[in-house]
Amino acid sequence: MTSADQEEASSPFLRRRRLLAALAALGLGGALLWLARPQGDPAAHAALSRLIYAKLQEPDGTPRRIATDWRERVRIVNFWATWCPPCRAELPLLAAASQAWPEEKVQFLGLALDDKEAVRRYLERTPLPYPVLLAPPALLDLTVPLGNRRRVLPFTLVIDPHEEQVAAQVGPVTRAKLDGWIHAALTDDAASR
């Protein structure tokens, strides 16, 4: 067999090999594009941003912003009200969990959708070991794209140090779920450094 014959015989093999290499490159490129796609729902990102940058107040009038006052921490944001029995039942669990996690890494926050005086009276009788902020009722609308489609209380959000939503819970949360979400948010934060 001459070298021309060998080239001719291997030509279909080379063409097939080139075709497979091109298909593999296209597949890899497609996979990379898929992995690089924007994550999440734009409406949810916008709602979360509006929520954490909203000007809120503690019952004593101290102004607060979730994004800036508790920067670089995992934030557990619990929407509740004094008139909501499931909310009141959940508060001891949140209080205990807040004391189990280091405050420099995890910050629990209560957003009370209630009258200022009702919140103040409630906290005098039942103090919480974490900050409580007064939230206007319209703030509950921001929770719809975050997973609270029916505007239910209680509603809990877990936000990582990079201002991304980690989890959301409509109704009372369990300690196991809460601890799992916090652990995941802290682990992801450590891995991204």
Backbone as CSV, one residue per row, in Angstrom:
resi,resn,N_x,N_y,N_z,CA_x,CA_y,CA_z,C_x,C_y,C_z
1,MET,0.834,-1.164,0.000,0.000,0.000,0.000,0.884,1.234,0.000
2,THR,0.596,2.141,-0.900,1.377,3.372,-1.001,0.884,4.354,0.049
3,SER,1.637,5.410,0.225,1.236,6.413,1.218,-0.033,7.127,0.780
4,ALA,-0.255,7.279,-0.525,-1.499,7.888,-1.016,-2.677,6.993,-0.666
5,ASP,-2.470,5.655,-0.794,-3.537,4.721,-0.440,-3.840,4.774,1.069
6,GLN,-2.792,4.892,1.871,-2.983,4.956,3.323,-3.758,6.217,3.714
7,GLU,-3.427,7.344,3.081,-4.130,8.598,3.379,-5.602,8.479,3.010
8,GLU,-5.841,7.857,1.847,-7.220,7.703,1.396,-8.000,6.797,2.347
9,ALA,-7.357,5.720,2.824,-8.025,4.779,3.713,-8.301,5.415,5.081
10,SER,-7.384,6.243,5.520,-7.571,6.846,6.837,-8.395,8.125,6.774
11,SER,-8.662,8.616,5.605,-9.415,9.855,5.457,-10.791,9.797,6.120
12,PRO,-11.622,8.747,5.911,-12.910,8.700,6.611,-12.713,8.646,8.132
13,PHE,-11.662,7.943,8.558,-11.368,7.872,9.981,-11.020,9.258,10.521
14,LEU,-10.184,9.994,9.787,-9.805,11.340,10.215,-11.009,12.273,10.216
15,ARG,-11.840,12.145,9.182,-13.037,12.999,9.132,-13.953,12.706,10.322
16,ARG,-14.134,11.446,10.621,-14.986,11.071,11.745,-14.389,11.589,13.055
17,ARG,-13.092,11.485,13.180,-12.410,11.952,14.381,-12.552,13.468,14.540
18,ARG,-12.386,14.182,13.427,-12.542,15.643,13.461,-13.978,16.026,13.808
19,LEU,-14.926,15.293,13.228,-16.334,15.566,13.511,-16.636,15.343,14.994
20,LEU,-16.130,14.246,15.545,-16.345,13.975,16.970,-15.686,15.039,17.848
21,ALA,-14.496,15.490,17.474,-13.813,16.541,18.237,-14.608,17.840,18.184
22,ALA,-15.148,18.171,17.012,-15.953,19.391,16.877,-17.224,19.290,17.711
23,LEU,-17.872,18.121,17.676,-19.079,17.936,18.480,-18.770,18.023,19.976
24,ALA,-17.649,17.461,20.377,-17.252,17.535,21.787,-16.987,18.983,22.195
25,ALA,-16.326,19.738,21.330,-16.060,21.149,21.624,-17.361,21.939,21.724
26,LEU,-18.297,21.670,20.807,-19.598,22.344,20.871,-20.343,21.975,22.155
27,GLY,-20.292,20.705,22.512,-20.952,20.265,23.744,-20.339,20.920,24.971
28,LEU,-19.014,20.999,25.010,-18.334,21.643,26.127,-18.681,23.125,26.183
29,GLY,-18.690,23.770,25.022,-19.058,25.189,24.970,-20.479,25.414,25.458
30,GLY,-21.392,24.554,25.030,-22.783,24.662,25.480,-22.906,24.463,26.978
31,ALA,-22.168,23.492,27.499,-22.208,23.242,28.942,-21.668,24.438,29.717
32,LEU,-20.590,25.036,29.225,-20.033,26.215,29.896,-21.002,27.390,29.852
33,LEU,-21.668,27.586,28.718,-22.676,28.650,28.630,-23.820,28.394,29.602
34,TRP,-24.245,27.149,29.720,-25.333,26.820,30.631,-24.919,27.094,32.078
35,LEU,-23.688,26.721,32.430,-23.216,26.960,33.791,-23.047,28.446,34.086
36,ALA,-22.733,29.245,33.068,-22.501,30.676,33.257,-23.783,31.499,33.161
37,ARG,-24.918,30.847,32.943,-26.179,31.584,32.794,-26.512,32.332,34.081
38,PRO,-27.244,33.424,33.974,-27.652,34.144,35.180,-28.523,33.250,36.057
39,GLN,-28.272,33.303,37.334,-29.010,32.477,38.284,-30.178,33.255,38.866
40,GLY,-31.249,32.564,39.119,-32.353,33.148,39.847,-33.296,33.973,39.011
41,ASP,-34.318,34.380,39.671,-35.390,35.158,39.088,-35.092,36.642,39.286
42,PRO,-35.089,37.443,38.216,-34.812,38.878,38.372,-35.793,39.570,39.322
43,ALA,-37.058,39.160,39.315,-38.045,39.769,40.223,-37.694,39.462,41.678
44,ALA,-37.219,38.250,41.935,-36.827,37.882,43.298,-35.602,38.678,43.739
45,HIS,-34.620,38.831,42.838,-33.428,39.623,43.178,-33.806,41.061,43.490
46,ALA,-34.688,41.639,42.684,-35.122,43.026,42.898,-35.876,43.157,44.221
47,ALA,-36.755,42.207,44.510,-37.525,42.256,45.759,-36.609,42.117,46.970
48,LEU,-35.647,41.195,46.893,-34.721,41.006,48.007,-33.897,42.269,48.236
49,SER,-33.433,42.878,47.163,-32.655,44.110,47.278,-33.484,45.224,47.925
50,ARG,-34.717,45.385,47.477,-35.589,46.410,48.072,-35.834,46.123,49.545
51,LEU,-36.010,44.868,49.880,-36.254,44.490,51.271,-35.054,44.812,52.153
52,ILE,-33.882,44.356,51.766,-32.727,44.514,52.657,-32.182,45.939,52.692
53,TYR,-32.519,46.758,51.696,-32.096,48.161,51.709,-33.202,49.107,52.179
54,ALA,-34.357,48.567,52.551,-35.453,49.405,53.049,-35.054,50.060,54.372
55,LYS,-35.488,51.296,54.559,-35.266,51.989,55.832,-36.314,51.497,56.819
56,LEU,-35.853,50.818,57.858,-36.738,50.287,58.887,-36.344,50.899,60.224
57,GLN,-37.136,50.630,61.249,-36.840,51.156,62.582,-37.056,50.088,63.633
58,GLU,-36.252,50.195,64.686,-36.515,49.410,65.880,-37.678,50.090,66.606
59,PRO,-38.338,49.408,67.529,-39.457,50.027,68.245,-39.090,51.335,68.964
60,ASP,-37.810,51.494,69.343,-37.396,52.735,70.011,-37.077,53.861,69.025
61,GLY,-37.232,53.588,67.717,-36.998,54.611,66.703,-35.627,54.555,66.042
62,THR,-34.741,53.675,66.493,-33.414,53.553,65.892,-33.554,53.092,64.442
63,PRO,-33.009,53.883,63.482,-33.121,53.488,62.071,-32.170,52.331,61.745
64,ARG,-32.623,51.444,60.874,-31.827,50.269,60.488,-32.050,49.932,59.024
65,ARG,-31.021,49.300,58.444,-31.113,48.675,57.123,-30.471,47.299,57.254
66,ILE,-31.178,46.291,56.807,-30.677,44.919,56.938,-29.350,44.752,56.201
67,ALA,-29.242,45.315,55.008,-28.040,45.122,54.185,-26.808,45.768,54.793
68,THR,-26.962,46.953,55.371,-25.780,47.684,55.831,-25.487,47.507,57.321
69,ASP,-26.512,47.335,58.129,-26.273,47.209,59.569,-25.773,45.825,59.969
70,TRP,-26.040,44.830,59.151,-25.593,43.472,59.458,-24.883,42.878,58.247
71,ARG,-23.963,43.648,57.701,-23.194,43.278,56.510,-22.308,42.056,56.800
72,GLU,-22.058,41.288,55.758,-21.125,40.148,55.790,-21.528,39.059,56.790
73,ARG,-22.818,38.928,57.016,-23.316,37.860,57.884,-24.433,37.122,57.166
74,VAL,-24.656,35.907,57.591,-25.875,35.213,57.188,-26.988,35.877,57.993
75,ARG,-28.076,36.247,57.312,-29.182,36.910,58.002,-30.430,36.037,57.937
76,ILE,-31.001,35.804,59.104,-32.260,35.074,59.220,-33.317,36.140,59.476
77,VAL,-34.187,36.348,58.506,-35.193,37.408,58.591,-36.558,36.746,58.749
78,ASN,-37.162,36.969,59.906,-38.447,36.348,60.223,-39.539,37.410,60.272
79,PHE,-40.508,37.285,59.362,-41.677,38.168,59.349,-42.695,37.591,60.326
80,TRP,-43.187,38.419,61.236,-44.124,37.951,62.248,-45.022,39.099,62.689
81,ALA,-45.986,38.790,63.549,-46.861,39.802,64.138,-47.331,39.313,65.503
82,THR,-47.615,40.251,66.384,-48.063,39.884,67.732,-49.426,39.207,67.713
83,TRP,-50.243,39.496,66.712,-51.597,38.928,66.618,-51.624,37.565,65.922
84,CYS,-50.454,37.040,65.544,-50.342,35.792,64.781,-49.922,34.643,65.716
85,PRO,-50.844,33.733,66.103,-50.481,32.637,67.012,-49.320,31.760,66.518
86,PRO,-49.260,31.346,65.234,-48.106,30.542,64.809,-46.788,31.323,64.907
87,CYS,-46.863,32.635,64.709,-45.658,33.467,64.836,-45.155,33.442,66.275
88,ARG,-46.055,33.684,67.207,-45.674,33.702,68.625,-45.152,32.330,69.066
89,ALA,-45.746,31.266,68.556,-45.301,29.912,68.906,-43.895,29.626,68.376
90,GLU,-43.536,30.237,67.260,-42.231,30.006,66.626,-41.104,30.809,67.286
91,LEU,-41.427,31.910,67.933,-40.395,32.803,68.469,-39.426,32.137,69.446
92,PRO,-39.849,31.256,70.369,-38.866,30.609,71.249,-37.829,29.775,70.482
93,LEU,-38.253,29.108,69.421,-37.314,28.338,68.599,-36.288,29.274,67.957
94,LEU,-36.759,30.393,67.410,-35.848,31.357,66.784,-34.909,31.970,67.817
95,ALA,-35.432,32.261,69.003,-34.599,32.828,70.064,-33.488,31.854,70.453
96,ALA,-33.829,30.589,70.628,-32.821,29.580,70.986,-31.798,29.412,69.868
97,ALA,-32.260,29.364,68.636,-31.336,29.218,67.501,-30.411,30.420,67.401
98,SER,-30.939,31.607,67.658,-30.104,32.812,67.548,-28.961,32.790,68.548
99,GLN,-29.173,32.161,69.688,-28.119,32.103,70.697,-27.135,30.966,70.447
100,ALA,-27.483,30.055,69.564,-26.605,28.923,69.260,-25.577,29.252,68.181
101,TRP,-25.820,30.301,67.412,-24.919,30.667,66.315,-24.164,31.943,66.680
102,PRO,-22.864,32.030,66.316,-22.092,33.229,66.665,-22.628,34.473,65.948
103,GLU,-22.842,35.536,66.722,-23.448,36.755,66.189,-22.601,37.422,65.106
104,GLU,-21.292,37.227,65.135,-20.454,37.849,64.100,-20.595,37.142,62.747
105,LYS,-21.212,35.951,62.734,-21.410,35.222,61.478,-22.872,35.120,61.071
106,VAL,-23.772,35.089,62.051,-25.202,34.889,61.783,-25.996,35.914,62.587
107,GLN,-26.881,36.629,61.912,-27.729,37.606,62.593,-29.195,37.275,62.374
108,PHE,-29.913,37.057,63.449,-31.359,36.862,63.398,-32.022,38.224,63.502
109,LEU,-33.097,38.405,62.741,-33.853,39.658,62.755,-35.336,39.341,62.697
110,GLY,-36.108,40.022,63.513,-37.553,39.900,63.445,-38.123,41.121,62.752
111,LEU,-38.944,40.924,61.749,-39.639,42.030,61.083,-41.103,41.959,61.491
112,ALA,-41.485,42.845,62.395,-42.832,42.833,62.957,-43.773,43.650,62.083
113,LEU,-44.751,42.981,61.522,-45.787,43.630,60.712,-46.937,43.962,61.649
114,ASP,-46.713,44.980,62.438,-47.637,45.249,63.525,-47.514,46.703,63.957
115,ASP,-48.417,47.098,64.819,-48.415,48.421,65.424,-47.217,48.553,66.369
116,LYS,-46.567,49.710,66.335,-45.378,49.960,67.150,-45.635,49.686,68.638
117,GLU,-46.743,50.165,69.157,-47.047,49.977,70.582,-47.315,48.510,70.910
118,ALA,-47.981,47.810,70.026,-48.235,46.379,70.252,-46.918,45.611,70.309
119,VAL,-45.987,45.948,69.431,-44.674,45.287,69.416,-43.912,45.632,70.686
120,ARG,-43.917,46.890,71.060,-43.199,47.315,72.263,-43.743,46.580,73.496
121,ARG,-45.065,46.526,73.636,-45.678,45.827,74.781,-45.324,44.334,74.766
122,TYR,-45.375,43.727,73.589,-45.059,42.300,73.477,-43.608,42.041,73.902
123,LEU,-42.688,42.870,73.427,-41.270,42.673,73.736,-40.955,42.961,75.204
124,GLU,-41.748,43.805,75.852,-41.563,44.022,77.294,-41.907,42.748,78.063
125,ARG,-42.952,42.059,77.638,-43.373,40.810,78.297,-42.514,39.623,77.874
126,THR,-42.135,39.611,76.595,-41.407,38.474,76.026,-40.217,38.996,75.221
127,PRO,-39.117,39.346,75.896,-37.968,39.892,75.163,-37.359,38.851,74.219
128,LEU,-36.829,39.336,73.118,-36.138,38.472,72.155,-34.655,38.831,72.158
129,PRO,-33.773,37.840,71.978,-32.334,38.100,72.029,-31.759,38.638,70.715
130,TYR,-32.606,39.052,69.808,-32.153,39.600,68.525,-32.988,40.831,68.193
131,PRO,-32.500,41.677,67.285,-33.223,42.901,66.947,-34.575,42.624,66.288
132,VAL,-35.540,43.447,66.654,-36.857,43.425,66.025,-37.040,44.772,65.342
133,LEU,-37.429,44.731,64.080,-37.649,45.942,63.297,-39.122,46.041,62.943
134,LEU,-39.624,47.256,62.910,-41.010,47.488,62.517,-41.080,47.514,60.999
135,ALA,-41.963,46.724,60.452,-42.083,46.624,58.993,-43.467,47.102,58.570
136,PRO,-43.526,48.011,57.602,-44.842,48.408,57.100,-45.503,47.225,56.392
137,PRO,-46.832,47.138,56.426,-47.527,46.015,55.781,-47.152,45.826,54.311
138,ALA,-46.832,46.906,53.610,-46.465,46.798,52.190,-45.192,45.975,51.995
139,LEU,-44.361,45.884,53.034,-43.126,45.101,52.916,-43.429,43.622,52.689
140,LEU,-44.564,43.162,53.177,-44.948,41.765,52.967,-45.138,41.467,51.479
141,ASP,-45.512,42.473,50.688,-45.656,42.282,49.239,-44.332,41.879,48.593
142,LEU,-43.213,42.350,49.154,-41.903,41.995,48.605,-41.582,40.521,48.800
143,THR,-42.286,39.852,49.702,-42.004,38.433,49.938,-42.650,37.523,48.901
144,VAL,-43.560,38.060,48.097,-44.248,37.228,47.096,-43.251,36.606,46.118
145,PRO,-42.375,37.392,45.447,-41.417,36.749,44.536,-40.322,35.959,45.260
146,LEU,-40.263,36.084,46.578,-39.265,35.354,47.360,-39.796,34.020,47.882
147,GLY,-41.044,33.693,47.526,-41.592,32.394,47.899,-42.847,32.440,48.750
148,ASN,-43.281,33.620,49.151,-44.462,33.753,50.008,-45.641,34.241,49.169
149,ARG,-46.065,33.416,48.239,-47.069,33.811,47.251,-48.406,34.238,47.853
150,ARG,-48.738,33.719,49.033,-50.026,34.069,49.654,-49.874,35.076,50.793
151,ARG,-48.673,35.619,50.957,-48.405,36.631,51.996,-48.759,36.103,53.397
152,VAL,-48.257,34.930,53.709,-48.559,34.238,54.962,-47.542,34.621,56.035
153,LEU,-47.996,34.652,57.279,-47.108,34.803,58.430,-47.207,33.527,59.261
154,PRO,-46.107,33.109,59.878,-44.766,33.646,59.746,-44.134,33.265,58.405
155,PHE,-43.131,34.041,58.035,-42.363,33.779,56.820,-40.911,34.068,57.157
156,THR,-40.030,33.126,56.849,-38.618,33.261,57.199,-37.752,33.169,55.956
157,LEU,-36.813,34.101,55.859,-35.831,34.126,54.771,-34.440,33.896,55.343
158,VAL,-33.611,33.183,54.606,-32.197,33.048,54.938,-31.435,33.719,53.805
159,ILE,-30.623,34.711,54.163,-29.880,35.510,53.186,-28.395,35.350,53.486
160,ASP,-27.608,35.024,52.471,-26.179,34.814,52.703,-25.433,36.151,52.779
161,PRO,-24.134,36.130,53.129,-23.371,37.373,53.244,-23.247,38.155,51.930
162,HIS,-23.527,37.499,50.804,-23.434,38.162,49.494,-24.796,38.660,49.012
163,GLU,-25.741,38.727,49.931,-27.089,39.243,49.663,-27.873,38.380,48.678
164,GLU,-27.661,37.084,48.748,-28.411,36.121,47.944,-29.328,35.319,48.860
165,GLN,-30.512,35.029,48.378,-31.455,34.221,49.145,-30.999,32.765,49.139
166,VAL,-30.878,32.196,50.320,-30.488,30.797,50.468,-31.724,29.914,50.589
167,ALA,-32.698,30.382,51.360,-33.898,29.578,51.608,-35.040,30.480,52.048
168,ALA,-36.234,29.933,51.962,-37.433,30.620,52.442,-38.387,29.576,52.999
169,GLN,-39.095,29.953,54.041,-40.053,29.053,54.667,-41.353,29.799,54.915
170,VAL,-42.417,29.301,54.323,-43.757,29.810,54.609,-44.280,29.011,55.793
171,GLY,-44.716,29.694,56.833,-45.169,29.014,58.037,-43.999,28.773,58.981
172,PRO,-44.264,28.178,60.133,-43.205,27.959,61.117,-42.073,27.093,60.567
173,VAL,-40.873,27.458,60.949,-39.678,26.739,60.512,-39.282,25.744,61.605
174,THR,-38.614,24.672,61.208,-38.089,23.722,62.199,-36.629,24.058,62.478
175,ARG,-36.156,23.654,63.616,-34.764,23.922,63.985,-33.808,23.190,63.041
176,ALA,-34.151,21.975,62.659,-33.281,21.203,61.762,-33.130,21.910,60.414
177,LYS,-34.243,22.384,59.851,-34.161,23.107,58.574,-33.328,24.370,58.720
178,LEU,-33.607,25.123,59.764,-32.917,26.388,59.990,-31.416,26.173,60.133
179,ASP,-31.024,25.226,60.966,-29.601,24.938,61.157,-28.954,24.459,59.860
180,GLY,-29.665,23.647,59.091,-29.131,23.176,57.810,-28.896,24.316,56.838
181,TRP,-29.853,25.229,56.750,-29.705,26.376,55.840,-28.555,27.284,56.270
182,ILE,-28.447,27.528,57.575,-27.361,28.385,58.072,-26.025,27.730,57.792
183,HIS,-25.919,26.452,58.096,-24.665,25.729,57.848,-24.295,25.795,56.362
184,ALA,-25.269,25.576,55.484,-25.006,25.634,54.038,-24.550,27.027,53.621
185,ALA,-25.187,28.062,54.147,-24.811,29.436,53.788,-23.406,29.764,54.275
186,LEU,-23.056,29.318,55.476,-21.711,29.567,55.997,-20.668,28.775,55.222
187,THR,-20.987,27.545,54.862,-20.063,26.706,54.094,-19.836,27.289,52.706
188,ASP,-20.911,27.712,52.039,-20.781,28.328,50.714,-19.970,29.606,50.784
189,ASP,-20.158,30.395,51.853,-19.415,31.641,52.005,-17.931,31.354,52.191
190,ALA,-17.599,30.349,53.011,-16.196,29.996,53.237,-15.557,29.483,51.952
191,ALA,-16.305,28.733,51.160,-15.776,28.187,49.904,-15.542,29.277,48.869
192,SER,-16.314,30.365,48.935,-16.179,31.417,47.922,-15.061,32.397,48.244
193,ARG,-14.452,32.265,49.393,-13.354,33.187,49.762,-12.044,32.725,49.220
